[in-house]
Amino acid sequence: MKTTLHTEWTVGDICKGFIYDKNENKGLFGMNGKLIIQPEYQRNYIYGDGKKDVAVVESLLKGYPLGLIYFVLNADGKYEVLDGQQRITSFARFVNQSWPFAVERNGKPRYFNSLDVNDENRIIDTKLTIYVCEGTPSEIQAWFETINIAGVPLNKQELRNSAYHGPFVTEARKVFSNPDNANMNRWKAYVSGDSKRQQILETALDWVSNGDIEGYMAKHRDNGDIKELVNHFETVIDWIDGIFEYTGKEMCGQEWGKLYRQYHNNPYAKDDVSSKFDKLLDDPFVTNKRGIPEYILGGSTEKQLLNIRVFDEATKRKVYKKQTAKAEAEGVSNCPLCAVGGGSNSKRIYELGEMDADHVTAWSKGGTTTEDNCQMLCKTHNRSKGNK
Ligand SMILES: [Zn+2]
């Protein structure tokens, strides 16, 4: 790969013919069409938050350097921004007044055309430090993944989008990476992450590929047909909607793709699910509320999903003491199950450390995790009871 350093290009040169796409929140072209600001493998513009974009322009006004910018020289003689897209989009938005924002100058908010001429010139005459790289796509790709510089590092899915860029990624992003998609709010009840950071797309790919995102992207890379991806995602969302009424925070970011695969052939009654769900949410002994959906889907048997509250040490000691005093007085084992078992342990007095606490009435049958529902059993008996 060959790199050439350019220090002669100014902010004004880059801003010539700047085109900004308001719908997709991204800068498209600069340098009179010679510069592609957002190639498809780049992330969406995320500096437009009224802080980072303002900071870029204020840096220019103060004469601070903006840092290194990297372009790739394509075979057709055009440049693509490899790194610097966020900074370029910020200053070009400001200078060209596309979706304009104000910066503070001498205590007042100013748009570009309300700055005094010296300040305007200071910005547009700023010389940038730009490396132009030439090389094969794989060389540039490998290097791009390595540098991962300036500002927010690329996350996993952003890197995948660059590695597998092509018609499939382009089409998929229109659906899953677009915050203005009308379905986004409904999806976000169940899927966590930021659509602009490609995390909704990542989830959709994870679900349809059963965890093999790279394999799926490689297979579909050159095909702009995303029907299967969209259909599978919507099917899973509809499935969740069809079973659960509850849309609280515990529903967000579950491994719905896996749960769908495992349980979508089972019938569920929404009313019944809903009342079970409410009861578990209110149950103070259920310490892992996020386990509720899977617990219900699985037939309400895997109670380790709920991380039911256990007896504390003080309660265990108290019950142990009481139980042992009584057993010693009666000349039997302090494990009530050993005592009635008639075996070699029927008179054995266990140490506290040889015993575990057990719910007399099981939690699943309404038993509470309180002293009056606690008994100490030897470890062997406790284990065999727990397995029933
Ligand atoms: Zn026992």
Boltz pocket constraint, residues with backbone or C-beta under 6 A from the ligand:
constraints:
  - pocket:
      binder: B
      contacts: [[A, 335], [A, 336], [A, 337], [A, 338], [A, 339], [A, 377], [A, 378], [A, 379], [A, 380], [A, 381]]
      max_distance: 6.0
